[in-house]
Amino acid sequence: MNTYKLILVFFFLCLGHATFAQNAHVKGVILDTENRSVADVNVSCLGNVVQSDSNGVFDIELPSNKKVSLIFTHISLKMLSLSVSLKPGEVFLFNPVMNNSAEQMGEVFVSSKNKKRVQGIVTVEPETIKKIPGANAGIENILKTLPGVNSNNELSTQYAVRGGNYDENLVYVNEVEVYRPFLIRSGQQEGLSFTNTDLVQNVDFSAGGFQAKFGDKLSSVLDITYRKPTQFGAAFEASFLGGSAAVDLVSKNKKWSAVTGIRYRNNSLLVNSQDTETNYTPVFADIQTNINYDISEKWQMSFLGNISQNKYSYQPLTRQTNFGTIDQPMALTVYYEGQEKDKYETYFGAFKTTYKASPSLTFKLIGSLFHTTEQEHFDILAQYRLGNVDEEGNIENIDFTRGIGSQLNHARNDLDALIANAEIKGFKEWLNDSQLEFGLKYTRESIRDRVVEWEVIDSAGFSINPPLVILPKNNQPYQSYTGPLLPYQDIRATNFNTINRLAGYAQFNKKTAIGSSQVWYHLGARFQSWNVQGASVEGKNQIVVSPRAQFAIQPDWDMDMVFRISGGLYHQPPFYRELRDLDGVVNPNVKAQESVHIVLGNDYNFKMWNRPFKWVTEVYYKSLSDVNVYSIDNVRIRYIANNNAKAYAQGFDFRLNGEFVPGTESWVSFGYLKTEENYENKGYIARPTDQRLKFAMLFQDYMPNIPSVKLYLNLVYNTGLPGGAPAYSDPYLYQNRLNDYRRADVGFAKVFVDSSTKVAKAKWLKDFKELSVGLEIFNLFNNQNAITNTWVRDVYSKNQYAIPNYMTSRVFNIKLNARL
C-alpha cells in the first residue's frame, strides 16, 4: 500500500469527534407505571438520539426558538412523544412515565416516521439488521425480504427491484451517493457492501415512485444516515466469517464527535461448501468514519470517509456436479490448472456543510470524491469429463464417457475510475405546512479501462470455432480442417473516457386538508445534462427532464388508513457500464432509458391480539422506452449499448408486519412481477429480471420461560429467473429458466445483556450494554440453488447439457456480539 494510503488510514483512525452543540436541553428521569426507572430508552429529536442510563436519566440537546418533537421509544413500552419550543440556554425538566397500554403525546404532531408513511418509504430499524442471519448479513440482507426486492444469490449484496437490474438502484449515505466496483462478475468476489451496519442510525427504502429530490435511476432508493454519537461507546462482532469493531467518540465541549468502524470478512466458510474444491484466500477489509463539527448554532460540518481493499485469490482444484434423472444419473467432473487474482481498492471521501440562513431557510453544500482501481486477472484451464455415474454418484467406476474436453479462460482486465461530485441543496419552510426543496449537482467521471478476455474450447481434442463467425465446417478427424483457429470468445478494447454531468431538481411539498381528511402532496421535477468524451469518441450533449408527483390522503375514518398515488417520468442517463457494448467498445451516444411509472398504495395500521400491526399493499406499472438490453451472468451485467428496445413491468406487493411475538417486529412479504422487453420489434420476451413470484418471511421470537434465548428466521422463496443459457445464444431462439430459489437462514442467540431482557447483571457484565453469543445455520434445509449453468457437449449425440453451478450448501457459524 502506498504511503499516502497509509496516511489516510491513520487519519481515519485518529480522528474522532462531532455532535452538533445545541442551545437548549431537555433532561429528566424516565419512569414506568410502578415508579421504577427505565434504562435504555431511546430519546430522539431531529436525528439526534440519546439513551437513558441505568437510573433512567437522560439529557438531550435540541434547537432553540423552534418547535420540535421528542420521541421516547422502548422495545417493551409504548411510544411517548412531546412537542416543545425552548429559548436559547433554557433547560426543561421532564420526567415522563412510560406504560405498556397506550401511546402518549404531549401535543398532536406528525412524526418523521408518519411522514415516511405517506411517502411510501419503508423504515428498517438498525437493531433488526444486526440480528437477522444471512450469508451476507447487513442492510441488503434485510432488503431482500421486502416486497418487490429480489435476489437469487446469497453471496451477493446486489438486488433487483420491480423488474430493474442491479445498476438501477440509488444508494445514499448521509445524502452522498455511493458506488460499487465496476468489474465484479460473481457474488463471491464482492466482499463488503459499502454500508457499515455498526454505524447506521436510520435506513429508509423506496421501491418506486420516489420523489424528484432523489437521483436519476429507474428502480429504487436506499437512503442511509450514519449515527451522530452523544457519548462514548464501542461495539464489536466476531464470527467464523470475520469481524468488525466500531467506536463512538465525543469531545468534552460536545462540538466534535465521530463514529468509526473497521471490518474484515473471509468467505472461505461459504465458498468451501460449494462443489468446486479450491485454494481460496480472500481478504475483504475496510475502514469508515463519520465526523461532525458544530462551528456555530447555524453552521455545521461533517466528513464521511471510506477505504476498502478487497483481494480475491482463487485457485480451483477439482469439481464434481451430479445431475440428470433417477433413470439416468450423470455427473460432470472437472480438473483445473491455473488461478484467478482479482483486486478492488476504493477510496471515498465526502465533505458536507449545513448552514441555517434563517429559521426557515437551510442550505447544504456537499463535495465528494470516489477513486477505484480494479484488476481482474485469470488463466484457468478446465479439463472435463461428462458421463454416467454409479449408485453412489461416482463417475470413476463407469467406463462410458459422453463427453471429454478442455476449456481455457484468460483475462487481463484493468480499470481506474475517478468520480468527483459538487452539490448545493436548499430547504425552505413556508407557512401552512409547505416546503420548497431544490438542488444543483455537477459530476465528472474519468474512466480508464482495458479489457482483454478470450476463451478457447476444445472437445475430444479438436478446437471448437466461435458460434457467430462463418468458418469452414470442422469435420475432424474425417477431414482435415483448413480454416483459422480462433478463440471461442474474444474481447479486446481500451477506453479512456470522461463524462461531465449537470443535474438539478426542484420540489414543492404541502400538507393540507380536504374536509376532515388530511392530505399531502409533493410536486417536483429533475433535469440532467451529460456529455461523453474520449480519445477517439465524441458524444453529443444530451438532456432529459423528469417531472414527478406524489399524493396521499388519510381519511377521517375510525380505521387508520393512508392511500397513496405516485409516479411520473423517470430517466436513467447511462453510467460507464451501460456505455460499453458486448465487445468492450464505448458507444458515447447511448441515450437515457425512460420509464413512465405509476404506483398505487394503501397503508393500514391496526391492532391484532392487542398489538400493533401494519398491512401495506402496492400496485405498480412501468412503461419503458429507449431500453438498453442486457444479459446477467452471476452478478455481471453486459449491455448491448444501444436503445433499440421497449419494455414494461407490472405487479403488486403485499407486506404484513407487526408484533407477532410481543416486543419483537416480524413481517411477511409477497409479490408478483411480470416484466418483458421487445428488442427491435421482434416481439416481447421475458427480461433477465422477470421474477414472477416472491415470498419472504422475517421472524423474531424468544423462549417464553427463558426470554434471553432468541430465535431469528430469514426465509426467502423466489421463482426461477430467466438465465443459464449460453452467453452467445439468441434469447429469441432459446429461453431457459433457472430452478426456483429457496433458502432459509436461522439464528439462535443467548443474550446476557440487552435493553429488552430483564437480566441480573453479574459483576463482569456491568460494563456491557449488549452481550450475546449466537449460532447461525445458513441454508437450513440444504437446498441446491443454481446461479448459472456450465454447458458441455456430448460427442455422441451432439447434445449440450446444462450443468448447474450451485451456490452454498448448509453452513454453520458462531457469532459474538458486544456493545459497551
N, C-alpha and C positions, 0 to 999 in steps of 0.2 A: 504494500500500500504506500502511495506517495506521501511525502512529508506533510503537504498541505491537508491531505485527508486525515492524517493522524491529529493534526492541529484542530480540525473541525470536530473530530470525535472528542478530544479533550475539552473543547469549548462547550459542547453539548452536555458533557458530564458535570462540568464545574458550574455552569450557570444554573441558578435556581432561585427563583423569587417570583412573585407577582400576584396580587389580587387588587382589585380596584378599591382604593380607600373611599369611604363614604362619609357623609356629614351628618348622619342620623343613625340611631341604634334602637333596636327592639330587643329587650332581654327579659329573662324570667325563668320560671321553673315549670316544667310540664308535668301534670299530674293525671292519674286515671280517676275513675269514679269512686275508688276506695281510698283516695287521697295518698296514693303511693307515687313516687317519682317514676317517670318513664324515660328510659335510656334509648338512644339510637333512633330518635325521631328525626326525620328529615325536615328541615325548615328551609324553604326555598323562596327566593324573591328575584325576579328578573334574571334567572340563570345562576344566581349566587346561592349555594347550598351549604348549610351547616348541619351538624348533628348534635342533639343533646347528649351530655356526658352521662356517666353512671348515676349521677344525682339528679338527672332531669334538667340540668341547667343549660340554657342556650343563649347565644349573643350573636345577632346578625346585623350587618351594616346594610343600609339601603339609601336610595337617593332622597334628598331633601326637596321640599317645595314641589312635590309631585305625589299624586295619589297612586299608590302601589298596593299590590296584594301579596300577602304572605300565605304560603300553603304549608300546613303541618300534616305529614303523612307518616304512617307506621304500618308495618306489614300485618299486624293483628288488631289495629284500631282504625276507626273511621276517620276520614279526612276532616280536617278543620281548617278554615280559612279566615283571614282577617284583612280588611282594607284600611289603610292608614295614610295620612299625609302629614309629615313631620317637618319642623323647621330645622335649619342647619344647627348641628350640635345638640339637638334635642334627644333625650333618652326616654323611650316609652317602656314602662314596665308592664308586662303582660304575662299572666300565669294561667295558661289555658288548661282546661280539663277535657281530656280525650276519652271517648267511650266507644263501645263496640256496637251501638244500636242505631245511631243516626249521625249523619254528617252535619257539621255546624258551620255557619257562616256569620262573620261579623257584619258584612254587607253583601248585597247581591252583586255579583260580578261574573264576568266570563273569563275563566282561567285560560292559560295558553293551550292546555290540553283540549278544552272545548273549541277553541279557535281552530285547532288542527282537525278536530272532528268535522267541522263544517267545510273544511278544505279537502276532506278525503285523505288525510295523511295518517298513516299508521305510526304509532309511537311504540318503540320497544324499550323496555327497561334494561339498563346495563347489567343488573343482577341476574336477570333471566339469561342474558347472553353468556355470562360466565359459567352458569350452572349446567346448561344443556349440553349433552355429549355429542360428539361428531368427529369424524376423521380429520376435518379441518375446522375445529371449533373456533367460533368467532361470530362477528356480525353476519357474515354471509351464510353461515350455518343456520342461523335463525331465519334469515330472509327466505331460504328455500322451503320453509314450512308455511309461508304466507300464500294466499291465493294469488294466482296469476304469475307466480315466480317458479321457474322450472330449472332443474339441473339434473343430469344423469351421470354425474361424475363427482364422487366423493373426494377425489384427490385434488379437485379444483375449487377455487373460490369464485369462479365466474358463474354467472346466472343469466338466464334469458327471461324476459318479461313480456307476456302477452304477444308472443309471436316475433319479438325482436331478437337480435343476437347480442353477443357479449359487448360489442362496440357501441351499443345504443343506450347505455346506461350512464347517467351522470353520477359522479361521486364527489361530494364536498366535505372537507374537514375545516371547521371554523370559517366557512364561506369561501374557502380556497379550493379550486378544482384540483383533484389529484389524478395521477395517471398510473398505468400499469406497463410493464415491459412489452416491447413490440414482437420479439422473436419467439416467445414461448409457444411450443406446439403440443405439449402434453401436460396434464394436470400435475404429474409428479415432479415437474421441473419448476413449478410456480413458487414454491417456498412459502413466503409470508405475504399475507394481504397487507396493504398499506396501513389500515386502521388497527390501532393497538387497543384492545378491549380494556386493558388496565387503566387507560387514560380517559375513557369515554364517560361523558355525563348525559348527553341526550342523543337519541337515534330516531330520526324521522324518515319515513319512506313513503313515496307516492308511486303507484304502479301505472299512472297515466292521467291525462287531463290536468297536468300540473301547470302552475301559474307562469306568466311571462317573465317574472324575475329570475326564474331558473334558466339554465342554458339551452343550447340548441342540440338536443338529442331527441330521438323518436320514442323512447320507451319508458324510462323511469328516472327518478331522482332519489338518491340516498344522501341525506343531509345530516352530518355528524358534528357534534360540538364536544370539544375536549373540556375536561374539568378545570375549574379555577379553584385551587385549594385555599382553605381558610386556616388550616393548622397543619402541623407536621403529621405525616403518615407514611406508611410503607406497606407494600404488598409483594408477595412473591408466589410463584407457582412452579412446581416441578412434576414431571411425568416421564414415562419412557419415550415420549415423542419430543422432549425438550424442556425448556423452562423459560420463565420471564420474571422480571423484577421491576418495580416502579416505586418512586419516592415523590412525596409532596413536600415542598419547602416553601416557607413563608418568612419574610423579613419581620423584624420587630415592629417597624412602623406600618406594616400591612400594605405598603405601597408596591412591593415586589412579591411575586410568588411564581412558582414553576412546578410543573409535573413532568417527570422524566421517566421513560421506560426503556428497558432493553429486553430483547427477545432472542431466543435461539431455538431452532427446530431441526429435527432429524427424522426424515420419513422412512428410515430403514425398516422399522417395525411394520409399516404398511406395505412397502414395496416387496419385502421378503415373503409376504403372504400371496404374491401373485404366481402365475405359472412359470415365469422365467426366473431361473436361478442366476443371481448376479453378484458381482463385487460392486457395492453401491456405497459411495462416500459423499453424501451431500453436506453442505454447510450453508444453512439459511440463518442469517442473523441481521438484526437492525437495532438502531437506537433512535429514539424520538424525544423531543422536548417541546413543551408549550410554555412560553414565558410571557408574563404580563406585567406591565408597569403603569401605574396611575400617575401621570405627570401633574395633573390638577383635577379639580372637580369636573371640568368639562373635557379634558383631553386624556385619552388612554392609548397605550401602545401594546402590541403583542408580537411575538415571534414564534413561528412553528417551523421546526427543523426535523429532517429525517435523513439518515444514512442507512442504506440497505445493501447488503452483499449476499448474493445467492450464487453459490458454486455447486454445480451438479456434475458429478463424475459417475459414469455408468459403464460397467464392463459386463455385458451379458455373457453367460456361460452356456446354459442349456435350457431347453423348454420342451415340455410335452403337454399338449392340449388334447383332451379326449372329447369327441363329439360324435355326431351321427345318430342312429336309431338303435332300438333294442335288438332288432334283427341284424343290423349291420353296423356294429360299433367300429369307429375309426379313430385314428389319432394322427396328430402332426408332431413329429419330433424334429427339433432344430438344434444344431450345434453352432456356436458363434465364435468368431475371432474379431478382435478389434475393440474399440471403446468409443465413448462419447464424452466430450468435455465441453460443458456449457458454463457461461458465467454472465451474470447480470448484476451490474453495480449501478445504483441510483443515488442521486444526491438532490435533496429538495429543501428549499428554504423559502419562507413567506413572511413578510412584514405587513402588519395591519395596524392602522391608527384610526381611532374613532374620535371625532370632535363634535361636541354638542354646541352648535352655534347659538341655540336658544332652547327654551323648554320644549318647543315643538319641532325643531329642525336639527337633524343629525346628519353628519357626513362621515363616510368611511373611505379611506384610501388603502388599497391593497396592491402589493407587488410580490411576485413570486418567480422563482427560477427552478427549473427541473432539468437535471442532466442525467442521461443514462448512457452507459457503454455496455454493449452486449456482444457476446460471441456464441456461436453455435457451430462447433467443430466435431465431426464424427467420421469414422471409417469403420463400418461394421459389415463383415462377411457372414452371411447366414446360409448354412448348408442344411437342407431339409429333406425329410423322408415322410411321405404320406402313405399310410397303409391301414390294414385292419388290425384289430387288437384282440387279445385273448380275453377270457372271462375276468381276469384280474386287471384288465386295462393295460397290459404290457405289450408293446409293439415289437420288442426284440425277439419274441418267441414265434412270430409269424413270418413265414417266408414270402408271402405275396405282398409286393410293394406296388402301389398305384402310381406314385409319382416320386421323382427324385430330382433335385436341382440345387441351385445356389442363387444368392442374391447379394449384390454388393452395393451398399449405400454410402455416399460420400457427400460431405457438406463443409464449406468454409464460408459461413455467413457472419458478417460483422456489421454492427450498426452503432452509430454515435448520434445522439439527438440532444439538442438544447432547446428548451421551450421557455420563453420569457413572457410574463403577463404583467400588465399595469392596469388597474381598475379603480374607478371612483364610483361610489354609490351614495345615494341620498334617501332620507326618510323624513317626510313632512306630515305632521299631525294637524288636522283641521278640527273645527268644531263639529258636533253632531256625529261623532264616531266615524270619521272618514280619514283616510291617509293617502298620500301620494308617495310612491317609490319609483326611483329612477337610477340608471347607471350607464356607464360607458366603459368599454374594455378594449385594450389593444393587446394582441398576441403575435409573437414572432416565433416561428418554428423553423429550426435549422436541422436538416436531416442529412447525414452521410451514411450511405448504405451500400454494401456489396453482397450480392447473392451469387453463390456458386454451389449448385446442387446437381448431382446426377446419380442415376441408378442403372445398374446392369443386371439383367436377369438371364440365368442360364438354366435350361431344363433338359435333363438327360444328356448333358454335355454340349448342347447347341444354344448359341445366343439367340434370344428372342428379340425381334425387331419392335420398335415403338409402334403403338397401335394407330397413331394419327399421321404416320408418314407412309407414302406409297413407295414400296420397295419390292424387288423380285420375291416371289414366294420361296420360303425356305423349306425344301423337301429333303434336307439331310436325314439320314446318310444315303438316301437313294439317288440323290442328285447333288452335285457339288454346287455350293452357293457362290454366286458371283457378285452379289450386292455388297455395299459397305456395311461394316459392323458399327452400329450406332447404340448409344445408351438408350435404355428403355424410356427414361425421362431425363431431360437435360435443361436446366435453367441457369442462365448466366446474365447478370446485369449489374451495373454500377450507377447509382443515383446520388447526385448532390443537389438537394432541393431546399428552397426557402419559401415558407408560406407566411404571408402577412394577413392578419385578420383584424377587423374593426367591428365590434358588436355593441349593441346598446338596447335598453328597454325602458319602458315607462308603464306604470301600473297604478290604477286607482282602486282603492278598497273602501267599501261603505257598509255600515251596519244600519238598518232602519227597521221599519215595521209596516206590515200590511194588516190593518185591523189590529187584532190582538196577537198576530203571529210575528215572530222575529225573522228578519231577512238579512242575508249577507250577499254581497256580490263583489267580484273582482274583475276588472276590465283592464286589459293591457295588450301590448304589442312589443315584439322584438324585431331587430334587424341585424343582419351580418353581411359584411362585405369582405371578400378574400381574393387573393391572387397567388398562384403557384409559379415560382420561377426556378430555373435550373441552368446548368451549364449548356445543355442542348435543347431545353424546352422553355417555352414562354407561354404561360396560360393567360387567358383573358380574365379581366376583372369581373367577378360575379357578385350579385347582391340578392338577398332574399328578405322578405318581410313576413312575420308570423303573428297575426292577431289571435288572442286567446281570451277566454272568459270563463268565469265560474259563477254559479248562482246556487244559493242554499236557502231553505226555509224550514223553520221549526214551528209547526202549527201549535196553536194553543189547545192542545189535547191533554187528556189525562195520561195517555201514552207518551213517553219521552222519545219522540222521533224527529229525525232530520232527513230531508230529501235534498238531493244534490243533482245538478247537471253541470257538466264542464266539458270543455273541448276547444276546438279551434284549428288553426293551421300550424303544423309542426314541421320544421326543416332540420335536416342534418347535413350541413356542409361537410365535405369529405375530409377526414383525417388522413395521415400519410398512408396508413394501411389500406384505405379504400381507394387510393390513387394508383396503387401498384397492381398490375394485372397478373394473369397466371404465369407469364414469362418473366416476371420481376421488373417489368418496364413501367415507368410512371406515365400516366396519362394526365396532363395538367388541367384538362378541361372537363373532368368529371363534375357533373352537376350535383347540387344538394338533393338528397332524397326528400320527398314531400309526403306528408300524411295529414289527411283530414280526420280528426279524432273526436269522438263524442263518447262520454261516459255518463250513465245514469246510475245513481246510487241511493241507497236507503240505509240509515244508521238507526238502530233501535236499542235503547237501553232499557233493561227490565230486571225484575227480581225473580229469582228462582231458588227455592229452598231457603228463602230469606237471605240470599247472597246476590251480589251484583253480576249481571251478565250483559253481553253486547252481541247483537246479530247484525252483520254487515252484508249487504247484497249490492253487487255492481254488475251492470251490463254494459258492454263496450263494443264499438265498431271502429275500425281503421280502414280508410281507403288510401292506398299508397300509389304514388306515381314517381316516375324517374328513378325506379328501383335499381340499385346496383347489386346484381345477382352474385351470390357467393356459395361456397361449399365449406363444410366444417369437418375437420379431421382431428378427433380428440378435442382440443381447445383451439387449434389453429384455424383461422378463418382466411380463406383465399377468395379475393374478389375478381370478377371479370373486368371491372373498372370501366364500365360504360353504364348508360342509363336506359337500356333498351327493354325494360320490363315494367309491369304494373302488378300490384298485389293487393290483398286485403287480409284483415284479421278480424275475427269476431268471436265473442264468447261471453261467459258470465262466471262470476266468482261468488262464493259464499264463505263466511267466516263466523264461527261462534266461539267467543272467548269469555272467560269469567272464572269464578272460583268453584270449579267442580269439586275441589277439596278446599275446605275453609282455610283462608290465609294464603293460598297459592293461586297463581294465574296459569291457566292452561287454555289451549284452543284447538279447534278442529277446522280444517280448510278443505274446500272442494272447488274445483274449477273445470270448465270445459272451454276448449280453444280449437278453432279451425283457422288455419292460415294457408293461403295458396298464392302462387305467382304465375304470371303469364309472360314468358320471355319471347320477344319478337313475334307475338301473335300466334304462337304455336299451340296455345291452349293452357288452361290452368292445371297445375300440378302442385303437390304438397311442397311447402318450403322446408328447409332443413330444421326449422324450429316448430314444426307442426305437432305439438304435444297435445293430443286430443283430450285426455282425462288426467286429472291430478287430484290426489288425496293426500293429506298430511295431518299429522297429529303431534302436538307438543303437550306433554302431560307431566305435571309435577305432583308428587304425593309424599306422604310420610307415614310411618307406623303409628297408629293411634296411641298405643301404650308406650312407645318409645319415639317421641316426636323428633328426637335428634338424629334418627336414621331416615334419610331422604331417598326418594326414587325419582329419576328423571328419564323420560322416554321421548325419543325423537323418531317418528315413523313417517316414511315417505313412500308413496306409490305413484309412478308415472307410467302411462302407456308408452310404447316404443316410439322412438324418433325415426324419421326417415334418415337413412345413413348406412354406412357399412359397405356401400357399393364401391367398386374400383374407382380410383381417382380420375381415370381417363374416360369413364363411361358417360354416356349421354343420359341425363336424368329423364328425358322424354322417352327413351327406349328401355331404360332399366330403373324401376322403382323398387327399393328394398327398405324394409323397416327392421330396426333392431328389436330385440325382445323387450318386454316391459321391465321397468326399473323398480326393484323392490328392496327396501332397506329399512332396518330397524336398529337404532343405536340406543343402548340403555346404560344408565349410570346409577350407582349406589354410593351414598356418602354417609359417613359418620361425622356429625357436626359436634365439635367440642365446644366451640364458642360461636354464637350467631345472634344477630339482633332479634330474631324471631323465636328463639328457643330459650326456655327457662332452664339454664344450666348453672348449677352451683360451681362457680369458678374456683378451681384449685389454685394454690399459690403460684404454680408455674404457668397458669393460664391468664393471670390477671392483666398482663400487658397486651393480650391479643383482643382485637375487636372481632376477628373471624379466624377460625381454625377448623379445617376439615380434612379428612382423608377419604378418598373415593376409589372405587373400582368401576372401570368403564368397559363395556363389551360392544365393539363395533361390528356391525353386520351380524346381529344376534342369531338370525336363522340361517346364516351362511349361504345367502343367495348368490348365485353366479350372475353378475351383471356385466354385460359387454359394452364397451365404448366404441370399438371399431371391429373390422374383420381383416384377417390376413387371407389373401386369395392365392390358392395353389392349384396348379393344373394337373390333371390326371392324364398321363401319357397314353393310356389305353383308350379311354372313352372320349378324350379331348374335352371333358367337362372341367369347370372350375369349381372349387369348393371354397365356401366361406367359413373360415375357421375363426371363431370369436376370440377377440382379445379381452379376456376377463380382467376385471379390476380386483379389489381387495376381497379376501375371504374373511372369516371370523378372526378378530384380533382382540386381545386383552390388554388393558392399560391401567396403570395405577397412577393416581394423581394426588398431589398435596397442595392445598391452598391455605394461605395465611395472610392476614392483614393486621397491621399494628395501628 
